[in-house]
């Protein structure tokens, strides 16, 4: 199923599901710092488009390419693919792009990752729209049901502290709202399931990044010798970071590594050796939210330069086996830009077999965003098996309705060779355990179970 089809009719909507108010603004133009007019969508039309989210124009979430990016995911050997990804060009207005990679974990992690992929961008849009609307009102630039003149529809968005604060506030609020929605979603069990997130918004030369968990974003840039170097844009928020460990311990959570995997610190309940979460921040995982695991993102802002070439977002299935420098080398040497994400995932799969021959490969998801906005010609894409929007197969969403079964494991153990092609059960311990996000689910006694 294709994902880049023009949206049909647009109707108005007055509110979001979590109570966020929608302003019926009529302003349709915005001036960027360079003075060039950009088309800006009103939030009400944006919400209407979300009613048919799979057909929103310039939004891709399955293997394929867009005007300036390519994305690819491959299922690992642990069962259902729990990774999700998204590129949304013309996100708020022309020249604004949203990118995200979401890595689910736990028995329902695949559903959490998909929920975050489809909901978080809209929340970010709503908070940005709300702040910009307030800014327009404070400047007397309010338009209500009439054509906007230049005084009411144009304002400067400069590279300054105010813009950074606006985006930081929107990222923090949208992540908080997303986690709250997951907590109270009656159709989704997030008690011992969750998802990471690494997201960015590119607006002109401004790059805004927010992340939780251990999915990562890096950028390739030319140094003084015109050689490509890797710049890490995010921090892997794992429990062994001193600031993360201190917060978790302050909240009565425990942080330690198992004897069989001393290099992997995990988060444990104060009264049970579970669940053994291998990250310090995540959406969901509400069994640990009272014990130091949070969903507050790390936020950063940078101004792009002519030396910056491309950005790679990927789940930890890639970073477990490839270094930042290796990722940059693989993407830059890919035969075509449209195949870069696929080449990177296939390279990671080969490394898994080499470095961890007895382990089940983790799911891998990659987004490659080329900052010059240029992709390959259609003939190059056809040679690589891509269509102009996406591959015909929506492999990332197939099978998500089927529930994997759960096996509880009380101790760390190695696994005998199994038929990896047909195994579908969800297990916290298979092969090399350093690559599993959870060890086991907590088993609460009746006196420890409380209803929030």
C-alpha positions in Angstrom: 0.0 0.0 0.0 1.4 3.3 -1.0 1.8 6.1 1.6 2.4 9.2 -0.4 -1.1 10.0 -1.8 -2.6 13.4 -1.8 -5.0 14.0 1.0 -8.7 14.4 -0.1 -11.2 16.7 1.5 -10.3 18.8 4.5 -12.8 19.4 7.3 -12.4 21.3 10.5 -11.9 19.8 14.0 -12.2 21.6 17.3 -10.1 19.5 19.7 -7.6 16.7 20.1 -8.3 13.5 22.0 -6.2 14.6 25.0 -7.9 17.9 25.4 -5.6 20.2 23.3 -7.5 23.1 21.9 -7.4 23.7 18.1 -7.3 27.2 16.9 -9.2 27.9 13.7 -6.5 30.2 12.3 -6.8 31.5 8.7 -3.1 32.4 8.3 -1.6 30.5 5.5 1.8 32.1 4.9 5.0 32.4 6.9 8.2 34.1 6.1 11.4 32.3 7.1 14.6 34.0 8.1 15.7 34.3 4.5 12.6 36.2 3.6 11.1 33.5 1.4 7.4 32.8 1.7 6.4 29.3 2.8 3.0 27.8 2.9 1.8 27.1 6.4 -0.9 24.6 7.2 -3.6 25.5 9.8 -3.8 23.0 12.6 -7.5 22.3 12.0 -6.7 21.2 8.4 -3.8 19.2 9.8 -6.1 17.3 12.2 -8.6 16.6 9.5 -5.8 15.1 7.4 -4.9 12.8 10.3 -8.3 11.1 10.1 -6.8 9.3 7.1 -3.2 9.3 8.3 -1.9 6.7 5.9 -2.7 8.8 2.9 -1.1 12.1 4.0 1.0 13.6 1.3 4.8 13.4 1.7 4.6 11.1 4.7 6.3 7.8 4.4 6.6 5.1 7.0 7.4 1.9 5.0 10.5 0.9 3.1 11.2 3.4 0.3 12.2 7.0 -0.4 10.9 10.5 -0.5 12.3 13.7 -2.0 15.2 14.0 0.4 15.3 10.7 2.4 15.1 7.0 2.3 14.0 4.6 5.0 14.2 0.9 5.6 13.5 -1.7 8.3 14.2 -5.4 8.6 12.8 -7.8 11.1 15.3 -9.5 13.4 15.2 -13.1 14.7 13.2 -12.5 17.9 9.7 -12.5 16.4 7.6 -9.6 15.2 9.3 -6.4 14.0 9.0 -3.9 16.9 10.7 -1.0 15.1 8.8 1.8 13.4 10.0 4.8 11.4 8.7 7.9 9.8 9.7 10.8 7.4 7.2 13.6 7.0 8.2 16.2 4.5 6.3 19.6 4.5 5.4 18.7 8.1 4.2 22.1 9.2 5.0 24.1 6.1 7.3 23.9 3.1 10.9 23.2 4.0 10.1 21.6 7.3 10.7 17.9 7.7 10.0 15.5 10.6 11.9 12.3 11.0 11.6 9.6 13.7 12.7 6.1 14.6 10.8 4.2 17.3 12.0 0.9 18.8 9.4 -1.0 20.8 10.2 -3.6 23.6 8.2 -5.9 25.7 5.3 -8.2 24.7 3.4 -5.2 23.1 6.3 -3.1 22.1 5.4 -3.3 18.4 2.0 -1.7 19.2 3.5 1.0 21.3 6.1 1.9 18.6 3.3 2.2 16.0 1.1 4.3 18.4 4.0 6.7 19.0 4.9 6.9 15.4 1.3 7.9 14.4 0.6 10.2 17.3 3.7 12.0 18.5 4.2 14.1 15.4 0.7 15.5 15.6 1.2 16.4 19.3 4.4 18.2 18.4 2.6 20.1 15.7 -0.2 21.1 18.0 2.1 22.5 20.6 4.2 24.4 18.0 1.0 25.7 16.5 -0.3 26.8 19.8 2.9 28.7 20.7 3.1 30.4 17.3 -0.6 31.4 17.5 0.1 33.1 20.8 3.1 34.8 19.4 1.0 36.1 16.5 -1.6 37.4 18.9 0.9 39.2 21.1 2.2 40.9 18.0 -1.3 41.9 16.9 -1.1 39.5 13.9 -4.5 37.7 14.3 -6.6 36.7 11.3 -10.1 35.5 11.7 -12.1 34.3 8.7 -10.6 36.8 6.2 -7.7 37.2 3.9 -4.5 38.0 5.8 -2.5 41.0 4.8 1.2 41.1 4.9 1.2 42.6 8.4 -0.9 39.7 9.8 0.5 36.7 7.9 4.2 37.3 7.9 6.7 37.3 10.7 10.4 36.5 11.0 11.6 33.2 12.4 15.2 33.8 13.1 17.9 31.6 14.4 17.7 32.9 18.0 17.1 31.8 21.5 13.3 32.3 21.3 13.0 29.8 18.5 15.0 27.3 20.4 12.9 27.7 23.5 9.7 27.4 21.5 10.8 24.0 20.1 12.2 22.8 23.3 9.0 23.5 25.1 7.0 21.8 22.3 9.2 18.7 22.4 9.0 18.4 26.2 5.2 18.9 26.2 4.5 16.5 23.3 6.6 13.7 24.8 4.8 14.2 28.1 1.4 14.2 26.5 2.3 11.1 24.4 3.3 9.1 27.5 0.1 10.2 29.3 -2.0 9.0 26.4 -0.3 5.6 26.5 -0.9 5.3 30.2 -4.7 5.8 29.9 -5.2 4.0 26.5 -7.6 1.1 27.4 -6.7 -0.8 24.3 -3.0 -0.9 24.9 -1.1 -2.6 27.7 2.0 -0.5 28.4 2.7 -1.7 31.9 5.7 -3.7 30.9 6.0 -2.6 27.2 7.4 0.6 25.8 9.3 2.3 23.0 12.3 4.5 22.5 12.1 7.5 20.2 14.6 9.6 18.3 13.0 12.5 16.5 14.1 15.6 14.7 12.6 18.6 12.9 14.5 20.3 10.2 13.3 23.8 9.6 15.5 25.5 7.0 18.9 25.5 8.5 17.6 24.9 12.0 17.8 21.3 13.3 15.9 20.4 16.5 16.4 16.9 18.0 14.6 15.1 20.8 15.2 11.5 22.0 14.6 9.0 24.7 16.1 5.5 25.0 19.0 4.1 23.0 18.0 4.8 19.4 20.5 7.3 18.0 21.0 10.1 15.5 24.3 11.0 13.9 25.3 13.5 11.2 27.9 13.3 8.5 29.9 16.5 8.0 33.0 17.5 6.1 36.0 18.5 8.2 38.8 21.0 7.3 40.4 18.4 5.1 37.0 17.7 3.3 36.8 14.3 4.8 33.5 13.0 6.2 33.3 12.8 10.0 30.6 11.5 12.2 28.9 13.9 14.7 26.7 12.2 17.2 23.5 14.3 17.7 22.0 12.3 20.6 23.1 10.5 23.7 22.2 6.8 24.3 20.1 7.2 27.5 21.1 4.0 29.3 21.1 3.3 33.0 24.8 3.3 33.4 25.0 7.1 32.7 25.8 8.7 36.1 23.0 11.2 35.9 20.5 8.6 34.9 21.6 6.1 37.5 21.5 8.7 40.2 17.9 9.6 39.3 16.8 6.0 39.2 18.4 5.2 42.6 16.9 8.3 44.1 13.5 7.0 43.1 14.2 3.6 44.8 14.9 1.8 41.5 17.9 -0.4 41.2 20.6 -0.3 38.5 23.0 -3.2 38.0 24.2 -5.6 35.3 23.7 -9.4 35.3 26.8 -11.5 35.9 26.4 -13.1 32.5 26.4 -9.6 30.7 28.5 -7.3 32.8 28.6 -4.6 30.1 24.8 -4.0 30.2 23.3 -2.1 33.1 19.6 -2.5 33.6 16.8 -1.0 35.6 15.1 -3.2 38.2 12.2 -2.9 40.6 13.1 -2.3 44.2 11.4 -5.5 45.3 11.9 -7.9 42.4 14.6 -8.8 39.9 12.5 -7.6 37.0 12.0 -6.3 34.4 15.7 -5.5 33.7 15.1 -2.6 31.3 18.2 -1.7 29.3 17.4 2.0 29.0 16.8 4.8 31.4 14.1 6.7 29.5 11.2 5.3 27.4 7.6 5.7 26.5 5.4 3.3 28.4 7.1 0.9 30.9 4.8 2.1 33.6 5.9 -0.5 36.0 9.1 1.5 36.3 7.8 5.1 36.0 7.6 5.4 39.8 11.2 4.2 40.1 13.2 6.6 37.9 12.4 5.7 34.3 11.1 8.8 32.6 9.8 9.9 29.2 11.4 13.4 29.2 13.4 13.8 26.1 17.0 15.1 25.7 16.6 18.2 23.5 19.3 19.9 21.3 19.4 22.5 18.6 22.0 23.2 16.0 22.4 25.4 13.0 23.3 23.5 9.8 26.2 24.6 7.7 27.4 23.9 4.1 29.7 21.2 5.5 26.8 19.1 6.8 25.8 16.3 4.3 23.3 13.8 5.8 21.7 12.5 9.0 21.1 8.9 10.0 18.6 7.9 12.6 18.5 4.2 13.6 17.4 1.8 16.3 19.9 0.1 18.5 19.9 -3.0 16.3 22.3 -1.0 14.0 24.4 0.7 16.7 25.0 -2.6 18.6 27.1 -3.8 15.7 28.3 -0.7 13.8 30.2 2.4 14.9 29.2 5.9 13.9 32.1 6.0 11.5 31.2 2.7 9.9 27.6 3.9 9.4 28.8 7.1 7.7 31.1 5.2 5.5 28.4 2.7 4.4 25.8 5.4 3.7 28.2 7.7 1.8 29.5 4.8 -0.3 26.1 3.4 -1.2 25.5 3.0 -4.9 22.4 5.3 -4.8 21.0 7.5 -2.2 17.6 5.8 -2.4 19.3 2.5 -1.4 21.4 3.9 1.4 19.1 2.9 4.3 18.7 -0.6 2.9 22.4 -1.0 2.4 23.0 0.0 6.0 20.5 -2.4 7.4 21.9 -5.3 5.3 25.4 -4.4 6.5 24.2 -4.5 10.1 22.6 -7.9 9.5 25.9 -9.3 8.2 27.7 -7.8 11.2 25.3 -9.5 13.5 26.1 -12.9 12.0 29.8 -12.2 12.4 30.0 -10.7 15.8 27.1 -12.6 17.5 26.7 -15.9 15.6 24.8 -17.5 18.5 22.5 -14.5 19.1 19.2 -13.6 17.5 19.6 -10.5 15.5 17.7 -7.5 16.7 15.2 -5.5 14.5 16.8 -2.7 12.5 15.2 0.5 11.3 17.0 3.3 9.5 16.2 6.8 8.2 18.7 8.6 6.0 18.0 12.3 5.5 20.1 14.1 2.8 20.4 17.7 3.7 20.9 19.1 0.2 17.4 17.7 -0.7 18.7 15.9 -3.8 17.8 12.2 -4.4 18.5 9.9 -7.3 16.9 10.0 -10.7 13.9 7.7 -11.3 16.0 5.3 -13.4 18.4 4.8 -10.5 15.6 4.1 -8.2 14.0 1.6 -10.5 17.3 -0.2 -10.7 17.3 -0.5 -6.9 13.7 -1.8 -6.9 12.1 1.4 -5.4 9.0 3.2 -6.6 8.8 7.0 -6.4 7.2 6.9 -2.9 7.6 3.5 -1.2 8.0 -0.2 -1.8 4.7 -1.8 -2.5 5.0 -4.1 0.5 4.1 -2.5 3.8 6.4 -4.9 5.6 6.6 -2.8 8.7 2.9 -3.0 9.5 2.2 -6.6 8.4 1.3 -9.0 11.1 1.0 -6.4 13.9 -2.4 -7.7 14.8 -1.1 -11.1 15.8 0.0 -11.2 19.4 3.3 -12.9 20.2 3.2 -15.4 23.1 5.3 -14.7 26.2 7.9 -16.9 27.9 9.0 -16.1 31.4 12.7 -16.7 32.1 13.9 -16.7 35.7 17.6 -17.0 35.0 20.1 -16.1 32.3 20.8 -18.9 29.9 22.1 -19.5 26.5 19.9 -21.0 23.9 20.3 -23.9 21.7 20.1 -23.4 18.0 16.5 -23.3 16.9 14.7 -22.8 13.6 15.1 -19.0 13.6 12.9 -18.6 10.5 9.8 -19.9 12.2 10.3 -18.9 15.8 7.8 -16.2 16.8 7.6 -16.3 20.6 8.6 -13.3 22.6 11.4 -14.1 25.0 13.4 -11.8 27.2 16.5 -14.1 27.1 17.7 -15.6 23.8 21.4 -15.9 22.9 23.5 -12.9 23.8 21.3 -11.0 26.3 23.1 -7.7 26.0 20.8 -6.9 23.0 17.5 -7.6 24.7 15.7 -4.6 26.2 13.9 -6.6 28.9 14.9 -9.7 30.9 11.6 -10.7 32.3 8.2 -9.4 33.4 7.7 -8.5 37.1 5.5 -10.9 39.1 3.7 -8.8 41.7 2.2 -10.3 44.9 -1.3 -9.1 45.7 -0.1 -6.7 48.4 2.2 -4.9 46.0 -0.4 -4.4 43.3 -1.9 -0.9 43.4 -4.3 0.7 41.0 -3.2 4.2 39.9 
